[in-house]
Amino acid sequence: MNSNRRSIRLPGYDYASAGWYFVTICCHKRQNLFGEIQQGEMVLNAAGEMVE
């Protein structure tokens, strides 16, 4: 493992506690696999609804 990487974790934060987490997924060639943005809102397709 590369020990030269800097941790982005907050010191002293309990990551096991309940809370909301957001995950960003960047797909190959930036394909819209889960839906698309229409008028500033995310409109899910069938795959997006399944993931939700």
Rosetta constraint file for C-alpha pairs under 8 A:
AtomPair CA 9 CA 13 HARMONIC 7.83 0.50
AtomPair CA 26 CA 30 HARMONIC 6.21 0.50
AtomPair CA 27 CA 31 HARMONIC 5.75 0.50
AtomPair CA 27 CA 32 HARMONIC 7.62 0.50
AtomPair CA 27 CA 33 HARMONIC 7.57 0.50
AtomPair CA 32 CA 36 HARMONIC 6.17 0.50
AtomPair CA 33 CA 47 HARMONIC 7.15 0.50
AtomPair CA 33 CA 48 HARMONIC 7.46 0.50
AtomPair CA 34 CA 44 HARMONIC 5.83 0.50
AtomPair CA 34 CA 45 HARMONIC 5.67 0.50
AtomPair CA 34 CA 46 HARMONIC 7.41 0.50
AtomPair CA 34 CA 47 HARMONIC 5.34 0.50
AtomPair CA 34 CA 48 HARMONIC 4.00 0.50
AtomPair CA 34 CA 49 HARMONIC 7.69 0.50
AtomPair CA 35 CA 42 HARMONIC 6.93 0.50
AtomPair CA 35 CA 43 HARMONIC 5.50 0.50
AtomPair CA 35 CA 44 HARMONIC 4.20 0.50
AtomPair CA 35 CA 45 HARMONIC 4.65 0.50
AtomPair CA 35 CA 47 HARMONIC 7.74 0.50
AtomPair CA 35 CA 48 HARMONIC 6.03 0.50
AtomPair CA 36 CA 42 HARMONIC 5.77 0.50
AtomPair CA 36 CA 43 HARMONIC 5.47 0.50
AtomPair CA 36 CA 44 HARMONIC 6.63 0.50
AtomPair CA 36 CA 45 HARMONIC 7.90 0.50
AtomPair CA 37 CA 41 HARMONIC 5.28 0.50
AtomPair CA 37 CA 42 HARMONIC 4.52 0.50
AtomPair CA 37 CA 43 HARMONIC 6.01 0.50
AtomPair CA 38 CA 42 HARMONIC 6.36 0.50
AtomPair CA 38 CA 43 HARMONIC 6.63 0.50
AtomPair CA 44 CA 48 HARMONIC 4.85 0.50
AtomPair CA 44 CA 49 HARMONIC 5.81 0.50
AtomPair CA 45 CA 49 HARMONIC 6.18 0.50
AtomPair CA 46 CA 50 HARMONIC 6.27 0.50
AtomPair CA 47 CA 51 HARMONIC 6.34 0.50
AtomPair CA 48 CA 52 HARMONIC 6.10 0.50
